[in-house]
Amino acid sequence: MKAEKPETSRKAQIDALLLKLPGVVGKKINGLDAYFVSDKMFACISGKGIGLRLPVAAATDLQFSRENVVPFQPGGMASSREWIQIDRAEATDYEKDLELFQAALDFVKGTRSR
């Protein structure tokens, strides 16, 4: 078994989960590993978590109802209220959030470019 850098295997585990969703492609944007559908970003890896774009009401609700959900602040910079971050110690545990990734994908797919 080949030893990998922890962040490499973490990204590989997240790739395995998200890239199997229909229409999802991975890209690097501003140094972050991001996931797109219809050329719109719906998720990205940042620090110890994954940022996710959801409707504001859902994002707000998750921040108050789950202890592992925080405002998404890549590089310490605040983003819009549509973005949250789910922190999990083990990348494989993101499997539990698959319905949220699907909801983010559907939300982004349904929005029009400004």
Secondary structure as GFF3:
##gff-version 3
##sequence-region A 1 114
A	DSSP	alpha_helix	6	18	.	.	.	ID=ss1
A	DSSP	beta_strand	24	29	.	.	.	ID=ss2
A	DSSP	beta_strand	32	37	.	.	.	ID=ss3
A	DSSP	beta_strand	40	46	.	.	.	ID=ss4
A	DSSP	beta_strand	49	53	.	.	.	ID=ss5
A	DSSP	alpha_helix	56	65	.	.	.	ID=ss6
A	DSSP	beta_strand	69	71	.	.	.	ID=ss7
A	DSSP	three_ten_helix	74	76	.	.	.	ID=ss8
A	DSSP	beta_strand	83	87	.	.	.	ID=ss9
A	DSSP	three_ten_helix	91	97	.	.	.	ID=ss10
A	DSSP	alpha_helix	98	110	.	.	.	ID=ss11
###
